[in-house]
Amino acid sequence: MMIRVFLSALGMVGLSASSSALAQTRPEDTEVWSPKPKLVAPAAVVGEPPSDAIVLFDGKGLDQWVSSQDKSPAGWTVADGVITVDKSKGNIETKLAFRDYQLHLEWRIPADIDGSGQGRGNSGVFLASTGPRDAGYEVQILDSFENPTYVNGQAASVYKQHPPLANASRGPGEWQTYDIVWRAPRFTAAGTLASPATVTVLHNGVLVQDNAVLAGETVYIGKPPYKPHGPAPIKLQAHGDPSKPISFRNIWVRELTPRP
């Protein structure tokens, strides 16, 4: 008797599934036509900004940047379409604040770089600058071409949190690219963490951070904490190591709408 009931139930499930499938008899039943995605014209040259990008550096000047310390005009050197770090002037950050975005930037370690480990072309891009010095969330910049160091501190790591999935570094003197998708953390009205930050990074076209979940802001010692903040600038680091300073070019950002 129980076997008959079980088989009868299976038949009812099968009939229900068949009825559902029969109810959608046209391909149009599963087509979605609206809302339409916005039109974004891609760049004619790979790496150049698309039509909806905010250009942060086009080779001509630092009018989109200020000192992280006191918000005075950024004091790094601009020549031949390239920004070169001036370590005596400290970190620089964007005048604009951002929440979620897609970022493209290109960086170059000097061909005649000296030093080793963390003292070899050290810099970083802070995806949300929450303070004047090294506060925020850092993706490391470093010469990691045949230059051993701790893996959660090499190029394309989320510093002291996530080692890169691969070492895609080019050698000193060659231009390298970061393409980054940043989703900022969200906080409740009471200031508690509602959802953590995530980041995806392509280094020279290679996926090296795959929607990595951040445990908090970057710290050199200890466990990374979260503190509540809203939209924040993007910051470039003038690291205090003694090696020759690195350079940047072709920096742009696309603001993203929140995830559905």
C-alpha positions as CSV (number, residue, x, y, z in Angstrom):
1,M,0.0,0.0,0.0
2,M,2.8,2.4,0.9
3,I,4.6,1.7,-2.3
4,R,1.4,2.6,-4.3
5,V,1.1,5.9,-2.4
6,F,4.8,6.7,-3.1
7,L,4.5,5.9,-6.8
8,S,1.3,8.0,-7.0
9,A,3.1,10.9,-5.4
10,L,5.9,10.7,-7.8
11,G,3.4,10.7,-10.6
12,M,1.8,13.8,-9.3
13,V,5.3,15.5,-9.1
14,G,6.0,14.5,-12.7
15,L,2.6,15.7,-13.9
16,S,3.1,19.0,-12.1
17,A,6.5,19.5,-13.7
18,S,5.1,18.5,-17.1
19,S,2.2,20.9,-16.8
20,S,4.6,23.8,-15.8
21,A,6.8,23.0,-18.9
22,L,3.7,22.9,-21.2
23,A,2.6,26.3,-19.8
24,Q,5.7,27.9,-21.3
25,T,5.4,26.8,-24.9
26,R,7.1,29.8,-26.6
27,P,10.7,31.0,-26.4
28,E,9.3,34.5,-25.8
29,D,8.0,33.4,-22.4
30,T,11.5,33.5,-21.0
31,E,12.8,36.6,-22.8
32,V,13.4,39.8,-20.7
33,W,13.3,43.1,-22.6
34,S,13.4,45.8,-20.0
35,P,14.8,47.7,-18.3
36,K,17.5,48.0,-21.0
37,P,21.2,48.3,-19.9
38,K,22.6,51.8,-20.4
39,L,24.8,52.3,-23.5
40,V,28.5,52.6,-22.8
41,A,30.8,53.1,-25.8
42,P,34.0,51.0,-25.3
43,A,37.4,52.6,-26.0
44,A,38.9,52.4,-29.4
45,V,42.2,51.3,-27.8
46,V,42.3,48.6,-25.0
47,G,42.9,50.2,-21.7
48,E,41.7,53.7,-22.7
49,P,38.6,55.0,-20.8
50,P,35.1,54.1,-22.0
51,S,32.5,56.8,-22.6
52,D,31.2,56.9,-19.1
53,A,34.5,56.9,-17.3
54,I,35.9,59.7,-15.0
55,V,39.4,60.3,-16.1
56,L,41.6,60.8,-13.1
57,F,44.9,61.2,-15.0
58,D,45.3,61.8,-18.7
59,G,49.0,62.6,-18.8
60,K,48.6,66.3,-18.4
61,G,48.2,67.2,-14.7
62,L,47.1,66.4,-11.2
63,D,44.0,68.6,-11.1
64,Q,41.9,65.5,-9.9
65,W,44.2,64.9,-7.0
66,V,45.2,66.4,-3.6
67,S,47.5,65.6,-0.8
68,S,46.1,63.0,1.6
69,Q,47.6,64.8,4.5
70,D,46.1,68.3,4.2
71,K,44.1,68.4,0.9
72,S,46.6,70.8,-0.6
73,P,47.4,70.4,-4.4
74,A,49.1,67.0,-5.1
75,G,52.9,67.5,-5.3
76,W,54.0,64.5,-7.3
77,T,55.9,65.0,-10.5
78,V,54.2,65.0,-13.9
79,A,56.4,64.7,-17.1
80,D,56.0,63.0,-20.5
81,G,52.5,61.9,-19.7
82,V,53.5,60.1,-16.5
83,I,53.1,60.7,-12.7
84,T,56.2,59.8,-10.6
85,V,55.9,59.5,-6.9
86,D,57.5,62.1,-4.8
87,K,58.0,60.4,-1.4
88,S,58.7,63.6,0.4
89,K,55.2,64.9,-0.5
90,G,53.3,61.9,1.0
91,N,50.3,60.1,-0.3
92,I,47.9,61.6,-2.8
93,E,44.2,60.9,-3.2
94,T,41.3,61.9,-5.6
95,K,39.3,65.0,-5.0
96,L,36.1,62.9,-5.6
97,A,34.8,60.3,-3.3
98,F,33.5,57.0,-4.6
99,R,31.5,54.0,-3.3
100,D,31.4,51.1,-5.8
101,Y,33.5,51.4,-9.0
102,Q,35.6,49.9,-11.7
103,L,39.2,51.3,-11.7
104,H,41.9,51.1,-14.3
105,L,45.5,52.2,-13.7
106,E,48.9,51.5,-15.0
107,W,52.1,51.5,-13.0
108,R,55.8,51.0,-13.7
109,I,58.7,49.9,-11.5
110,P,61.9,51.7,-12.5
111,A,64.2,49.7,-14.8
112,D,67.1,50.3,-12.5
113,I,65.3,49.5,-9.3
114,D,67.4,48.4,-6.3
115,G,66.6,46.9,-3.0
116,S,64.8,43.6,-2.2
117,G,61.6,42.2,-0.7
118,Q,59.3,45.0,0.5
119,G,62.0,47.6,-0.1
120,R,61.8,47.3,-3.9
121,G,59.3,49.6,-5.7
122,N,56.8,49.5,-2.8
123,S,53.5,51.5,-3.3
124,G,49.8,50.7,-3.2
125,V,46.4,51.8,-4.3
126,F,43.9,52.3,-1.5
127,L,40.5,51.6,-2.7
128,A,38.8,53.7,-0.1
129,S,41.0,56.2,1.7
130,T,39.6,56.6,5.3
131,G,42.4,58.6,6.7
132,P,45.4,60.8,5.8
133,R,48.2,58.3,6.0
134,D,47.8,54.6,5.1
135,A,44.2,54.2,6.3
136,G,41.9,52.3,4.0
137,Y,41.9,49.1,1.9
138,E,45.2,48.5,0.0
139,V,46.0,46.5,-3.1
140,Q,49.8,46.2,-3.0
141,I,52.1,47.5,-5.7
142,L,55.6,46.0,-5.6
143,D,58.3,44.6,-7.9
144,S,57.3,40.9,-7.6
145,F,59.3,39.8,-10.6
146,E,61.9,37.4,-9.2
147,N,61.7,39.3,-5.9
148,P,60.6,37.0,-3.0
149,T,58.6,38.4,-0.1
150,Y,55.6,37.2,2.0
151,V,52.8,36.3,-0.4
152,N,50.1,38.4,1.2
153,G,52.4,41.4,0.6
154,Q,53.5,40.8,-2.9
155,A,52.1,42.7,-6.0
156,A,48.3,42.3,-6.4
157,S,47.8,41.1,-2.9
158,V,45.1,42.6,-0.7
159,Y,47.8,43.6,1.7
160,K,48.1,41.3,4.7
161,Q,44.8,39.6,3.8
162,H,44.7,37.8,0.4
163,P,47.7,36.6,-1.6
164,P,47.1,36.9,-5.4
165,L,45.9,33.8,-7.2
166,A,48.9,34.1,-9.5
167,N,52.0,36.1,-9.9
168,A,51.4,38.0,-13.2
169,S,54.2,40.5,-12.7
170,R,56.2,42.0,-15.6
171,G,59.8,42.9,-15.1
172,P,61.1,46.3,-13.9
173,G,60.9,49.0,-16.6
174,E,57.7,47.5,-18.1
175,W,54.2,49.0,-17.7
176,Q,51.8,46.9,-15.7
177,T,48.0,47.2,-15.4
178,Y,45.5,46.8,-12.7
179,D,41.8,46.5,-13.5
180,I,39.8,46.5,-10.2
181,V,36.1,46.1,-9.3
182,W,35.5,47.4,-5.8
183,R,32.4,47.0,-3.8
184,A,32.5,49.1,-0.6
185,P,31.4,47.8,2.8
186,R,28.0,48.8,4.0
187,F,27.2,49.8,7.6
188,T,23.9,50.1,9.5
189,A,22.6,53.4,10.9
190,A,24.1,52.3,14.2
191,G,27.6,51.9,12.6
192,T,27.8,48.1,12.7
193,L,28.9,46.2,9.6
194,A,26.0,45.2,7.3
195,S,28.1,43.7,4.5
196,P,31.9,43.4,4.0
197,A,33.9,44.9,1.2
198,T,34.8,42.8,-1.8
199,V,37.3,43.2,-4.6
200,T,38.2,41.6,-7.9
201,V,41.5,42.4,-9.5
202,L,43.1,41.6,-12.9
203,H,46.8,42.1,-13.0
204,N,48.1,42.4,-16.6
205,G,44.8,40.7,-17.7
206,V,45.2,37.8,-15.3
207,L,42.5,37.2,-12.6
208,V,44.4,37.5,-9.3
209,Q,41.6,38.4,-6.8
210,D,38.2,36.8,-7.4
211,N,35.5,38.7,-5.4
212,A,37.8,38.5,-2.4
213,V,36.0,39.3,0.9
214,L,37.9,41.8,3.1
215,A,38.1,41.3,6.8
216,G,38.5,45.1,7.4
217,E,40.9,47.9,6.6
218,T,44.6,47.3,5.9
219,V,46.8,47.2,8.9
220,Y,50.5,46.4,9.1
221,I,50.3,44.6,12.5
222,G,47.3,42.7,13.9
223,K,43.9,41.9,12.6
224,P,42.1,44.2,10.1
225,P,39.2,46.2,11.6
226,Y,36.1,47.8,10.1
227,K,35.0,51.3,11.1
228,P,32.0,53.0,9.5
229,H,32.5,55.3,6.6
230,G,30.7,56.4,3.4
231,P,32.0,57.1,-0.1
232,A,35.8,57.7,0.1
233,P,38.6,58.9,-2.2
234,I,41.0,56.6,-4.1
235,K,44.6,57.0,-2.7
236,L,48.0,56.3,-4.1
237,Q,50.8,55.6,-1.7
238,A,54.2,57.2,-1.3
239,H,55.8,54.4,0.6
240,G,58.8,55.2,2.8
241,D,61.1,52.5,1.5
242,P,64.5,53.7,0.2
243,S,64.1,52.3,-3.4
244,K,63.6,54.5,-6.4
245,P,60.0,55.8,-6.8
246,I,57.5,54.2,-9.2
247,S,55.3,55.9,-11.9
248,F,51.7,55.8,-12.9
249,R,49.7,56.6,-16.1
250,N,46.2,56.2,-17.7
251,I,44.0,56.2,-14.6
252,W,40.2,56.2,-14.9
253,V,37.2,55.1,-12.9
254,R,33.6,54.1,-13.7
255,E,31.1,54.4,-10.9
256,L,28.9,51.3,-10.4
257,T,25.4,51.1,-9.2
258,P,24.8,49.0,-6.1
259,R,24.3,45.3,-6.6
260,P,20.5,44.4,-6.9
